[in-house]
Amino acid sequence: MDMSNDTSRPVKPVSTSQLFNTIIQLLLVALLISWCFRILSPFINPIAWAAILAVVLYPAHQKLTKKLKGKSTRAAVIITVLLLCILIVPAVWLSFTTADELKEFVADYRAGNVQLPPPRENVKGWPFIGDKAHELWVQASQGLDTVAKKYPAQTRSALASIIGLLASTAKGLLLFTFSIIISGVFLSYAEATGRFAKNLFNRLMGSNSTIDVTSIVVVTIRNVVKGILGVAFIQTILAAIGIVLAGIPAAGLWILLCLILAIIQIGILPISICLIVYIWSTGTTLTATLLTIWLLLVGLSDNVLKPLLLGKGAPVPMLVVFLGAVGGFVLSGFMGLFTGAVVMSLGYKLFTLWLQEGNNRITE
């Protein structure tokens, strides 16, 4: 072996002091990063949701900016105010309505004014649960306190879940309002924000990466928001119209449950079944028939709305959206239903593209 062309240089040994200095520097950097993360941790969810909103609203912002002759800030303010009016006002109404209904229910329950109508005999004919449902319904019609005393643990658990859901929803509305305001700031500085995001993703992925991460992030976010969250909002609004017009008690709570189930991709069918059973047992035939037809149409609208808003179907498997929404809800409450679904969808998309790029390199 010819060693004449060996241009390798001898490796200099690292002294103990240099190694110690390097370790101290790394520890200080880790401490700084950890400290910054802890400071920003309360704002991670609203900032993440604000970024999602800014990405979705950017095309509308650009069109409005052109109509306003390049006044980007004014366009961002107009969009922010409209978004607050369109989304926050109904959400606040829903929260206050649900809270008032629960207060009235508790007051009536303590006064002994809560009475459920007895079930019809055809309830026994329901498959699997007919006899048990009829028995519980009869007990509840004789007095809810009877059921509460017979099933104290289940009653406390159900009440705690309802109160926790309402508290999480109220907190989520506050964070959502904050996020909308932040998204307006992002839109005001859209070009600078876009350059920062692109530079950040390029730096994280490396200069040799063939994946255009910025484009993937934008497309995935818009697809998920339009095809999943958008459909969930539309279905919930349509279902709310039928629930309110039919005079269903605790309408706010039922609407909130419809929204949650629609986001996690289960759909409003479980709620529809409960409401249909209730209205056929207590309401008039005309009201029950109209509500049944309306809720069935709303449930089937998913097959029409998703292709219209999304184009070619969901960008990620339903399981990914489900896990993201449920995990986000457990992690950060009502707000996590939205951010969890989007972040998990985005992570799944980037992961599959990363795997695909690795396989392409191997085959080459």
Secondary structure, DSSP 4 states (H G I P E B T S, - for coil): ---TT--PPPPPPPPHHHHHHHHHHHHHHHHHHHHHHHHHGGGHHHHHHHHHHHHHHHHHHHHHHHHTTS-HHHHHHHHHHHHIIIIIHHHHHHHHHHHHHHHHHHHHHHHT---PPPPPGGGGGSTTTHHHHHHHHHHHHH-HHHHHHHSHHHHHHHHHHHHHHHHHHHHHHHHHHHHHHHHHHHHHTHHHHHHHHHHHHHHHH-TT----HHHHHHHHHHHHIIIIIIHHHHHHHHHHHHHHHTT-TTHHHHHHHHHHHHHTTS-SHHHHHHHHHHHHHHS-HHHHHHHHHHHHHHHHTHHHHHHHHHSSS-SS-HHHHHHHHHHHHHHHTHHHHHHHHHHHHHHHHHHHHHHHHHHHHHH-
